[in-house]
Amino acid sequence: MQEEIRKLLIEIGENPDREGLLDTPKRVEKSLMFLTRGYRQNLEDVVNGALFQAESDDMVIVRDIEFFSMCEHHMLPFFGKCHVGYIPNGKIIGVSKVARIVDMFASRLQIQERMTREISQALLSILNATGVGVVIEAQHLCMQMRGVEKQHSVMTTSSMLGSFRRELATRNEFTRLIR
């Protein structure tokens, strides 16, 4: 990978042998491996058994989970907040594991729409929840730094599964509580 990054530096008109760039290929490789660590993670390992018996079936919400991801189209960052809600069906998950699941999917080349769906499907499957709702609000540097250059645009996506899709009252409660 480092040799390819060196070639890329030459292609954009840089001198990879100048002092400030000598270690850049190594640093970029290390950075890319960190930013894409989600490819080397799986749901079961991330959850690591942190499922517990639920004493109620009341809605659980974790909101404002910060994330950073990279757009698969331009390999530029997008970042924002993810809001997750679910209705237990006998099990709840450790709260930090919800954030780790978000991070696992964010740490891959992504599009926001797919990432939203992947998070909701993962939680539905691991919890066998009655319903799951995920809303993501993000800014995309591919829109801010290039192309249309819209600095204050925010993209919002949602995935509503189970009772969050079927029952308007459940969906409305979730969306009201994440605001």
Contacts in CASP RR format, 6 or more apart in sequence:
PFRMAT RR
TARGET T0000
AUTHOR 0000-0000-0000
METHOD contacts of the structure
MODEL  1
MQEEIRKLLIEIGENPDREGLLDTPKRVEKSLMFLTRGYRQNLEDVVNGA
LFQAESDDMVIVRDIEFFSMCEHHMLPFFGKCHVGYIPNGKIIGVSKVAR
IVDMFASRLQIQERMTREISQALLSILNATGVGVVIEAQHLCMQMRGVEK
QHSVMTTSSMLGSFRRELATRNEFTRLIR
1 25 0 8 1.000
1 29 0 8 1.000
1 32 0 8 1.000
2 25 0 8 1.000
2 26 0 8 1.000
2 28 0 8 1.000
2 29 0 8 1.000
3 25 0 8 1.000
5 24 0 8 1.000
5 25 0 8 1.000
5 28 0 8 1.000
5 29 0 8 1.000
6 16 0 8 1.000
6 25 0 8 1.000
9 15 0 8 1.000
9 16 0 8 1.000
9 21 0 8 1.000
9 24 0 8 1.000
9 25 0 8 1.000
10 16 0 8 1.000
14 21 0 8 1.000
15 21 0 8 1.000
16 22 0 8 1.000
16 24 0 8 1.000
16 25 0 8 1.000
35 68 0 8 1.000
35 70 0 8 1.000
35 107 0 8 1.000
36 70 0 8 1.000
36 107 0 8 1.000
36 108 0 8 1.000
36 109 0 8 1.000
37 107 0 8 1.000
38 103 0 8 1.000
38 104 0 8 1.000
38 105 0 8 1.000
38 107 0 8 1.000
38 108 0 8 1.000
39 107 0 8 1.000
39 108 0 8 1.000
41 104 0 8 1.000
41 107 0 8 1.000
43 101 0 8 1.000
43 104 0 8 1.000
43 122 0 8 1.000
43 125 0 8 1.000
43 126 0 8 1.000
46 97 0 8 1.000
46 100 0 8 1.000
46 101 0 8 1.000
46 104 0 8 1.000
47 93 0 8 1.000
47 97 0 8 1.000
47 100 0 8 1.000
47 101 0 8 1.000
47 126 0 8 1.000
48 97 0 8 1.000
50 93 0 8 1.000
50 94 0 8 1.000
50 96 0 8 1.000
50 97 0 8 1.000
51 91 0 8 1.000
51 92 0 8 1.000
51 93 0 8 1.000
51 94 0 8 1.000
51 126 0 8 1.000
51 127 0 8 1.000
52 91 0 8 1.000
52 92 0 8 1.000
52 93 0 8 1.000
52 94 0 8 1.000
53 90 0 8 1.000
53 91 0 8 1.000
53 92 0 8 1.000
54 88 0 8 1.000
54 89 0 8 1.000
54 90 0 8 1.000
54 91 0 8 1.000
54 92 0 8 1.000
56 88 0 8 1.000
57 87 0 8 1.000
57 88 0 8 1.000
57 89 0 8 1.000
57 90 0 8 1.000
57 130 0 8 1.000
58 87 0 8 1.000
58 88 0 8 1.000
59 85 0 8 1.000
59 86 0 8 1.000
59 87 0 8 1.000
59 170 0 8 1.000
59 173 0 8 1.000
59 174 0 8 1.000
59 177 0 8 1.000
60 85 0 8 1.000
60 86 0 8 1.000
60 87 0 8 1.000
60 88 0 8 1.000
60 92 0 8 1.000
61 83 0 8 1.000
61 84 0 8 1.000
61 85 0 8 1.000
61 174 0 8 1.000
61 177 0 8 1.000
61 178 0 8 1.000
62 83 0 8 1.000
62 84 0 8 1.000
62 85 0 8 1.000
62 95 0 8 1.000
62 98 0 8 1.000
62 99 0 8 1.000
63 81 0 8 1.000
63 83 0 8 1.000
63 84 0 8 1.000
63 177 0 8 1.000
63 178 0 8 1.000
64 81 0 8 1.000
64 83 0 8 1.000
65 81 0 8 1.000
65 82 0 8 1.000
65 83 0 8 1.000
65 84 0 8 1.000
65 98 0 8 1.000
65 99 0 8 1.000
65 102 0 8 1.000
66 79 0 8 1.000
66 80 0 8 1.000
66 81 0 8 1.000
67 79 0 8 1.000
67 80 0 8 1.000
67 81 0 8 1.000
67 82 0 8 1.000
67 102 0 8 1.000
67 103 0 8 1.000
67 106 0 8 1.000
67 136 0 8 1.000
67 138 0 8 1.000
68 77 0 8 1.000
68 78 0 8 1.000
68 79 0 8 1.000
68 80 0 8 1.000
68 106 0 8 1.000
69 77 0 8 1.000
69 78 0 8 1.000
69 79 0 8 1.000
69 106 0 8 1.000
69 107 0 8 1.000
69 108 0 8 1.000
69 110 0 8 1.000
69 112 0 8 1.000
69 115 0 8 1.000
69 138 0 8 1.000
70 76 0 8 1.000
70 77 0 8 1.000
70 78 0 8 1.000
70 109 0 8 1.000
70 110 0 8 1.000
71 77 0 8 1.000
71 78 0 8 1.000
71 109 0 8 1.000
71 110 0 8 1.000
71 111 0 8 1.000
71 140 0 8 1.000
71 141 0 8 1.000
71 142 0 8 1.000
72 109 0 8 1.000
72 110 0 8 1.000
72 111 0 8 1.000
73 111 0 8 1.000
73 142 0 8 1.000
74 142 0 8 1.000
74 146 0 8 1.000
75 109 0 8 1.000
76 140 0 8 1.000
76 141 0 8 1.000
76 142 0 8 1.000
76 145 0 8 1.000
76 146 0 8 1.000
77 141 0 8 1.000
78 110 0 8 1.000
78 112 0 8 1.000
78 138 0 8 1.000
78 139 0 8 1.000
78 140 0 8 1.000
78 141 0 8 1.000
78 142 0 8 1.000
78 155 0 8 1.000
79 138 0 8 1.000
79 139 0 8 1.000
80 136 0 8 1.000
80 137 0 8 1.000
80 138 0 8 1.000
80 139 0 8 1.000
81 136 0 8 1.000
81 137 0 8 1.000
81 138 0 8 1.000
82 102 0 8 1.000
82 119 0 8 1.000
82 134 0 8 1.000
82 135 0 8 1.000
82 136 0 8 1.000
83 134 0 8 1.000
83 135 0 8 1.000
83 136 0 8 1.000
83 137 0 8 1.000
83 178 0 8 1.000
84 98 0 8 1.000
84 102 0 8 1.000
84 119 0 8 1.000
84 123 0 8 1.000
84 132 0 8 1.000
84 133 0 8 1.000
84 134 0 8 1.000
85 123 0 8 1.000
85 132 0 8 1.000
85 133 0 8 1.000
85 134 0 8 1.000
85 164 0 8 1.000
85 174 0 8 1.000
86 123 0 8 1.000
86 124 0 8 1.000
86 127 0 8 1.000
86 129 0 8 1.000
86 130 0 8 1.000
86 131 0 8 1.000
86 132 0 8 1.000
86 133 0 8 1.000
87 129 0 8 1.000
87 130 0 8 1.000
87 131 0 8 1.000
87 132 0 8 1.000
87 163 0 8 1.000
87 164 0 8 1.000
87 170 0 8 1.000
88 127 0 8 1.000
88 129 0 8 1.000
88 130 0 8 1.000
89 127 0 8 1.000
89 128 0 8 1.000
89 129 0 8 1.000
89 130 0 8 1.000
89 131 0 8 1.000
90 128 0 8 1.000
91 127 0 8 1.000
91 128 0 8 1.000
91 129 0 8 1.000
92 127 0 8 1.000
93 123 0 8 1.000
93 126 0 8 1.000
93 127 0 8 1.000
98 123 0 8 1.000
101 119 0 8 1.000
101 122 0 8 1.000
101 123 0 8 1.000
102 119 0 8 1.000
105 115 0 8 1.000
105 118 0 8 1.000
105 119 0 8 1.000
105 122 0 8 1.000
106 115 0 8 1.000
112 136 0 8 1.000
112 138 0 8 1.000
112 140 0 8 1.000
112 155 0 8 1.000
112 157 0 8 1.000
113 157 0 8 1.000
115 136 0 8 1.000
116 134 0 8 1.000
116 135 0 8 1.000
116 136 0 8 1.000
116 157 0 8 1.000
116 158 0 8 1.000
116 159 0 8 1.000
117 134 0 8 1.000
117 159 0 8 1.000
119 134 0 8 1.000
119 136 0 8 1.000
119 159 0 8 1.000
120 132 0 8 1.000
120 133 0 8 1.000
120 134 0 8 1.000
120 159 0 8 1.000
120 160 0 8 1.000
120 161 0 8 1.000
121 159 0 8 1.000
121 161 0 8 1.000
123 129 0 8 1.000
123 132 0 8 1.000
123 134 0 8 1.000
124 131 0 8 1.000
124 132 0 8 1.000
124 161 0 8 1.000
124 162 0 8 1.000
130 162 0 8 1.000
130 163 0 8 1.000
131 161 0 8 1.000
131 162 0 8 1.000
131 163 0 8 1.000
131 164 0 8 1.000
131 165 0 8 1.000
131 170 0 8 1.000
132 159 0 8 1.000
132 160 0 8 1.000
132 161 0 8 1.000
132 162 0 8 1.000
132 164 0 8 1.000
133 158 0 8 1.000
133 159 0 8 1.000
133 160 0 8 1.000
133 161 0 8 1.000
133 164 0 8 1.000
133 171 0 8 1.000
133 174 0 8 1.000
134 158 0 8 1.000
134 159 0 8 1.000
134 160 0 8 1.000
135 156 0 8 1.000
135 157 0 8 1.000
135 158 0 8 1.000
135 175 0 8 1.000
135 178 0 8 1.000
136 156 0 8 1.000
136 157 0 8 1.000
136 158 0 8 1.000
137 154 0 8 1.000
137 155 0 8 1.000
137 156 0 8 1.000
138 154 0 8 1.000
138 155 0 8 1.000
139 153 0 8 1.000
139 154 0 8 1.000
139 155 0 8 1.000
140 153 0 8 1.000
140 155 0 8 1.000
143 149 0 8 1.000
143 150 0 8 1.000
143 153 0 8 1.000
144 150 0 8 1.000
144 151 0 8 1.000
144 153 0 8 1.000
160 171 0 8 1.000
163 170 0 8 1.000
164 170 0 8 1.000
164 171 0 8 1.000
164 174 0 8 1.000
165 171 0 8 1.000
END
